[in-house]
Amino acid sequence: MGHRTLVAYDRNGYDLHYAHWGVDPTELTPETPFGGPPNDGWARERAETLLAPEGGRLLEDGETAVDPDPIATGLSFAELDGYVDPIEHEALYVVDRDFSVRTYLVFGLDCRSFGRDGTTVALVGYDGDDDAAYLRGWLAGARAVRGVCGPDDGAIVRALRWLDPDRGTIVWLTKRDRC
């Protein structure tokens, strides 16, 4: 499945890019703005065993973890909402002009339909792998609570009020046409 990450670069509005296998935020520098080579060697190796020589390749060889071709350009932070999908994307990285990186995990909340127009999205800022692991575990627990509570989709939203503020900062991305 990959670790699908959206990367938004602040350049007179945000330019939004995609990294299928994620990217180490420390590799996003002025010298390597799109990171190093993608961490997909194991997948390519496995795919080679499944392809006949005449069948070609599954994907072009990527030279950087982040696709240099933008998905969209000139977006405001609020407009990123139209591109962040909790089913498709695990994380959003926001790269400032000085290449400091704010990292967010993508949480889908409320509503039973998780299409782009059917969910409220929370971005939960985190600092480092330990916090990310904690937050992923927290979300799994919150989903389990929702499963026990039945169709009360507000359970996760209410539980976010109890999230340890030292572990994550919540940014809500919502639109009026959402639930």
N, C-alpha and C positions, 0 to 999 in steps of 0.2 A: 504494500500500500504506500510506502514512503512516509515521509514526515513533511507533508505539504505545508509550505510556509509562504506567506505573502510578505514581500519586503517593500516598504514604502520609503522612498528617498525624498527628502525635502529639497526641492529645486523649483522655487516659484510655484508653490503648490506641490503636491506629492505625485511622484512618478511611481506607479505600482508595478512590481515585478513578481515573478513566481520562482520558487525553488522546490522542486519535487521531493528531493531527499533532505530538505532542510539545509541550513547553513550554520556554521559556528559563528555567532555574532562577533567574536573577536577577530574573525578573518575579513570583516567588512572594514576596509581601511581605504584611505585615498589611493594607495598603491594597488590595492586589490578590491575595487569597489563592488565586485560581484562575487567575492570570495575565491577560494581555491577550487581545485577540481571537485566535482560532485562525489559524494560518498556512495556511489552506486556500483562499485567494482564487482561485488558479490552478485548483484542482480544481473549485470551484463554477462558475467561468467556463466551463471545458471541459464540465461536466455540462449547463449551460444550453443548449449547442449540440446536445446529444444528446436533450433532452427536448422533447416537444411541449407547447404551452401547456396543453392539457387534461390532461397527464400528472402535473402536480403537481411536488413537489420530492423530491429524493433524501433529504435530511436537513433537519431544522429548522436554522434559522440559529443557530449557536452564538455566544454573546456572550463567552465565555471559552475559553481553550485547554483548561482542565481542566473536565470535566463536574462541576458542583456537586453532582449527586446521587451519593452514595457507592455503590460496589459492595458494600461490607461495612463494618461499624463494630465498634469495640472489640476489634480483633485484636491479638495479641501479634506481635512481630517474627517469631517462628518460624511463626506461622499465616499469614503472608504467602505462605509456600511453596505453600499450596493455591491461590493465585491467579496466581502468576507462571508463565507458560508461555513457554518459549524460542522457540516457533514464532510465537506471537502478539505477544510483548512484546520490544521492543528495550532498554528501560531501566526502572529503578525509581528514583524520587526519594523520599527520606525527608526530610520537612520537620519539623524540631523545633519546639517551642513558640515559640522565639525567631525562627523562620523562617530559620534556617540550614538549608541543603539539602545532604544527602549524595547524590551521584549514582553510580549503578551501571549498568553494562551487564549484560545477561542473557545468560549462556552456557549452552547445553544441553550436557551431558557424558554420556559413557558410553551404554550401551543404544542399540539401533537404533530403538526406538519412541519418538517424541517426544511422546506424549500426556501429560497431566498426571500419570498414575500410572506412566509408563514412563521417566522420565529423572531424573538428578540435575542440579540447577541450581546454578551458581556465579554469584554476583553479584560483579562485579569493579568495585570503587570506582575512580573516576577524577577527575581535577581538570582541567577545561578541555577545549576542543575538540581540542587537540594530543594529549593523552593518549587521548581517545576514538578519534581516528583511528588512533593507534598500536595500541590494543587491538583495534579492528575488523580491522586488517590482521594482527595477531598471530593472532586467531581464525581468519581465512581461511587463514593458513598452517598452523595446527594442524589444521584440517579437511583440508587437502591432505595433510598427513602421515598423518592417519588413513586417507585414501583410498589412499595408497601402501602403508600397513601392512596393509591389508585389514581384516578384522573385529575387529582388536584395538582395542576401544573404549577401553581404558585409555590410549591414546597421548596424548590431549589432557590427561587428568588428570596423567599423568607430565610432560608439557610445561609444565603450569602451575607445577610446582616450579621451573622455570627462568625464569619470568616476572620481568622487571625489577621489583623491589619499589618503585622510585621511580615506576613507571608505573601500578601498580594494586594495590589491596588486595583479597584474595579473601575472600569470605564464602560458605560452603557452605550451601545449603538442601537438606537431605536428609530423607527419611522412611524408617522401617524397611521399609515395604512396597515401596520402590523397589529397583531392582537393586543 
